[in-house]
Amino acid sequence: MGIAWRSSEELQKLEVSSGLYEDVNDKNIPLHWPLKKLGLGCSCGDLIQNPFKGLFSRLELYLTGHLRFEGPKNEEHIRLYDEANPKGTIQIQEDIPFRIDPNRKLDPENEPPAGPINLKKLGIYESDAIATFCRMFGALPHIIHNLPTLKLQSTRVAELGCISEDRFCQFFTLMENLQVLNFTVGEAFEDDEVLLTLYKILPTNLTTLYFRGPVWLATSEYWTDWLNAFRSLSFLPKLQRLAFVLDLHYGEPDPKFPVTENHEWYSEECPAPTGLLRQVRQECETLYEIARDRGIILEDMPAEPLCDIARCVDPRW
């Protein structure tokens, strides 16, 4: 049963939580509500149909999974799946084209609006955050391509599933209008080289970059390439503000900082041993000096909104 919406002329922030195939019914959010922010939490397997045509300026997805932004409604989607796959079998299919085809016909619900697009900030937190970003880009390219602010947080292990990592790289490079990127990423890619060479696909017009990654990035043979990239004035030439933290750790935790019971279910990420963290911090000092020489202002990472799921920045950093 979908959620029933009642009239409200004052509501500016709305957060909705649902579960597996519970039908968010977001398409029926009244258009006259003066919404500025919409948050969807824990929804899984749903077709999201909220009016992306300029109704609000900020959208946040928390712990959602396998959301779709085009195609049949849930009942029809499940029926077609069951017809195509006999009982006892599982067939995973990619649900958007491999690359953006400018001639591909969008769902009528997703056609670009006649007026301006008001969505300015998109945040996707944990579960299959990166895959969700890819599905949104494929279904709503006119919105994601023009987005000025993006927050992606994915600290779990290899979360992309059936979404091609090449596709993520392709979509990321197309974010020409992105100005502010807040990217927290751990071992979310099956191919480590995607993360190790991430500097190559960062949107070129960024003015603000907040990056948080795994400690092993600074101890890898690719770290020199990152430093050399930041030394080049042609790399992110418009960058004005930078936060860069490498404290995510996948392995044995520091015994002084045991993994909490609540955190263990969500991720294998845990506090790094003190010696390793100190070494990585020292490596990052070199990057900080390079940034200062370019006149880039160094900042702290913004606070994580879901610290019970993904750790906040290690206090030892």
C-alpha positions in Angstrom: 0.0 0.0 0.0 1.4 3.4 -1.0 1.7 6.4 1.3 -1.3 8.8 1.3 -0.3 12.5 1.2 -2.3 15.2 2.9 -2.3 18.8 2.0 0.3 21.1 3.5 1.1 24.6 2.5 4.0 25.1 4.9 6.0 21.9 4.6 9.5 22.6 3.3 11.4 19.4 4.4 10.0 15.9 4.0 11.6 12.6 4.9 10.0 9.3 4.0 11.1 5.8 5.1 9.9 2.6 3.6 11.1 -1.0 3.1 11.2 -3.7 0.4 8.6 -3.1 -2.4 6.5 -1.0 -0.1 5.6 1.6 -2.8 6.8 5.0 -1.7 4.1 6.5 -3.8 6.2 9.6 -4.1 4.7 10.5 -7.5 1.7 11.8 -5.7 3.5 14.3 -3.5 1.3 17.4 -4.0 3.0 19.8 -6.5 1.9 22.9 -4.6 3.9 22.0 -1.4 6.8 24.4 -1.0 9.3 21.6 -0.6 13.0 22.5 -0.5 14.3 19.1 0.6 13.1 15.5 0.1 14.8 12.6 1.9 14.0 8.9 1.2 15.3 6.3 3.6 15.7 2.5 3.4 13.5 2.1 0.4 14.5 -1.0 -1.5 13.5 -2.2 -5.0 11.1 0.7 -5.6 10.4 2.7 -8.7 11.0 6.3 -7.7 8.7 8.7 -9.5 8.9 11.9 -7.5 8.5 15.0 -9.6 12.1 15.8 -10.5 10.9 18.6 -12.6 11.9 21.4 -10.3 9.8 20.8 -7.2 12.7 21.0 -4.7 16.3 21.9 -4.5 17.8 19.1 -2.4 17.3 15.3 -2.6 18.9 12.8 -0.2 18.7 9.0 -0.4 19.7 7.1 2.8 20.4 3.4 2.8 18.3 2.8 -0.2 18.9 -0.2 -2.4 18.2 -1.1 -6.1 16.1 1.9 -6.7 14.9 2.4 -10.2 14.1 5.7 -11.9 12.5 4.5 -15.1 10.6 1.5 -16.3 7.5 -0.4 -15.1 6.0 -0.1 -11.6 7.0 -2.6 -9.0 4.1 -5.0 -9.6 4.7 -5.1 -13.3 8.5 -5.3 -12.8 8.1 -8.4 -10.5 5.6 -10.0 -12.9 7.9 -9.7 -15.9 10.9 -11.0 -13.9 8.9 -14.0 -12.7 7.8 -14.8 -16.2 11.3 -14.6 -17.6 12.9 -16.6 -14.7 11.5 -20.0 -13.6 11.3 -20.6 -9.8 14.6 -21.4 -8.2 16.7 -19.3 -10.6 18.1 -15.8 -10.3 18.8 -13.6 -13.2 20.5 -10.2 -12.7 20.1 -7.8 -15.5 21.6 -4.4 -16.0 18.8 -1.9 -16.1 20.2 1.0 -18.0 22.2 1.2 -21.3 25.9 0.9 -21.1 26.5 4.4 -22.4 24.4 7.5 -22.7 22.7 7.6 -26.1 21.6 11.1 -27.0 18.9 9.5 -29.3 17.6 7.2 -26.6 14.0 7.9 -25.8 13.4 8.7 -22.1 10.4 7.6 -20.2 7.7 10.3 -20.6 7.8 10.9 -16.9 11.5 11.7 -17.2 11.4 14.1 -20.1 13.3 17.4 -19.4 11.0 20.1 -18.1 10.2 23.2 -20.0 11.3 25.5 -17.2 14.4 25.6 -15.0 15.6 22.6 -12.9 15.7 23.4 -9.2 17.6 20.4 -8.0 20.9 21.7 -6.8 22.1 19.2 -4.2 22.0 15.4 -4.4 23.2 13.1 -1.6 23.3 9.3 -1.8 24.4 7.5 1.4 25.6 3.9 1.6 24.1 0.6 0.4 24.5 0.8 -3.4 25.1 4.6 -3.5 27.4 4.5 -6.6 25.1 2.2 -8.5 22.1 4.4 -7.6 24.0 7.4 -9.0 24.6 5.5 -12.3 20.9 4.5 -12.6 19.9 8.1 -11.9 22.3 9.4 -14.6 21.0 6.9 -17.1 17.4 7.7 -16.5 17.6 11.4 -15.7 20.7 12.7 -17.6 19.4 16.2 -17.9 19.2 16.5 -14.2 22.3 14.8 -13.0 24.5 16.3 -15.7 23.5 19.8 -14.6 23.9 19.1 -10.9 26.2 21.6 -9.1 26.6 19.7 -5.8 26.9 16.0 -5.3 27.6 13.9 -2.1 28.3 10.2 -2.5 29.1 8.0 0.5 30.0 4.3 -0.1 32.2 2.6 2.5 31.0 -0.9 2.0 32.9 -3.6 0.0 32.2 -4.0 -3.7 28.8 -2.5 -3.8 28.3 -1.9 -7.5 26.9 -5.3 -8.2 25.7 -5.5 -11.9 26.5 -1.9 -12.6 29.7 -1.6 -14.7 32.5 0.3 -13.1 33.4 1.6 -16.6 30.0 3.1 -16.6 30.6 5.0 -13.4 33.8 6.4 -14.7 32.1 7.5 -17.9 29.3 9.2 -16.1 31.6 10.9 -13.7 33.6 12.5 -16.4 30.4 14.0 -17.9 29.7 16.0 -14.8 30.9 19.2 -16.4 28.6 21.5 -14.3 29.6 19.9 -10.9 31.2 22.5 -8.6 31.1 20.8 -5.2 31.9 17.1 -4.8 31.8 15.4 -1.4 33.0 11.8 -2.0 33.5 9.2 0.7 34.5 5.9 -0.9 36.1 2.8 0.5 36.5 -0.6 -1.2 33.4 -0.1 -3.2 34.9 -1.2 -6.5 35.9 -4.7 -7.5 38.7 -3.3 -9.5 41.0 -1.4 -7.1 42.5 0.6 -10.0 39.2 2.5 -10.4 39.9 4.1 -7.0 43.7 4.2 -7.4 43.3 6.3 -10.5 40.2 8.2 -9.5 42.0 11.5 -9.9 41.9 11.0 -13.7 38.1 11.1 -13.8 37.3 13.9 -11.3 35.0 16.5 -12.9 37.3 19.2 -14.2 35.3 22.3 -13.1 35.2 21.5 -9.4 35.7 24.5 -7.1 35.3 22.4 -3.9 36.5 18.8 -3.3 35.9 16.9 -0.1 37.5 13.4 -0.5 37.7 10.6 2.0 39.2 7.3 1.1 41.1 4.2 2.3 44.5 4.3 4.0 46.0 2.0 1.4 45.7 4.7 -1.3 48.6 6.6 0.2 50.8 3.5 0.6 50.2 2.3 -3.0 52.5 2.9 -6.0 49.9 5.2 -7.4 50.2 7.8 -4.6 53.0 9.6 -6.5 50.7 9.9 -9.5 48.1 11.7 -7.2 50.8 14.1 -5.9 52.0 14.8 -9.4 48.4 15.4 -10.6 47.8 18.0 -7.8 51.1 19.7 -8.7 49.9 20.4 -12.2 48.0 23.7 -12.6 45.9 22.0 -15.3 44.5 19.5 -12.8 41.2 20.8 -11.3 42.2 24.4 -12.4 39.2 26.0 -10.6 39.7 24.2 -7.3 39.5 26.6 -4.4 38.7 24.4 -1.3 40.0 21.0 -0.4 39.5 18.4 2.3 41.5 15.1 1.8 41.4 12.4 4.4 42.5 8.7 4.1 41.4 7.0 7.2 39.1 4.2 6.0 40.6 0.8 6.9 39.7 -2.7 5.8 41.5 -5.3 7.8 42.3 -5.9 11.5 41.0 -2.9 13.6 43.1 -1.1 16.1 42.5 -2.9 19.4 42.0 0.5 21.1 39.1 1.2 18.8 37.0 -2.0 18.5 34.3 -2.2 15.9 30.9 -1.6 17.5 28.1 -4.1 17.2 25.9 -1.6 15.3 28.6 -0.8 12.8 29.8 -4.4 12.1 26.5 -5.3 10.3 26.9 -2.6 7.8 30.5 -2.7 6.8 33.9 -4.3 7.2 35.5 -0.8 7.6 37.2 -0.3 10.9 39.7 2.0 12.6 43.2 1.7 11.3 46.2 0.8 13.5 47.8 3.9 14.9 51.2 3.5 13.2 49.6 3.0 9.8 47.3 6.0 10.3 50.2 8.2 11.3 52.2 7.1 8.2 49.3 7.9 5.9 48.7 11.3 7.6 52.3 12.2 6.9 51.9 11.2 3.3 48.9 13.5 3.0 50.9 16.4 4.5 52.8 16.4 1.2 49.6 16.8 -0.7 48.4 19.5 1.7 51.6 21.5 1.0 51.1 21.2 -2.7 47.6 22.5 -2.4 48.7 25.4 -0.3 51.3 26.3 -2.9 48.4 26.5 -5.4 46.5 28.8 -3.1 43.9 26.2 -2.3 42.2 26.5 1.1 42.4 23.4 3.2 39.3 22.5 5.2 38.0 19.7 7.5 35.8 17.0 6.1 32.1 17.9 6.7 30.5 15.8 9.5 28.9 12.6 8.3 25.1 12.6 8.8 25.0 8.9 9.6 27.8 8.2 12.0 26.1 5.1 13.4 26.5 3.5 9.9 29.7 5.0 8.5 32.3 6.1 10.9 33.0 9.8 11.3 36.6 10.9 10.4 39.0 9.2 12.8 39.6 11.6 15.8 43.3 10.6 15.6 43.5 12.2 12.1 
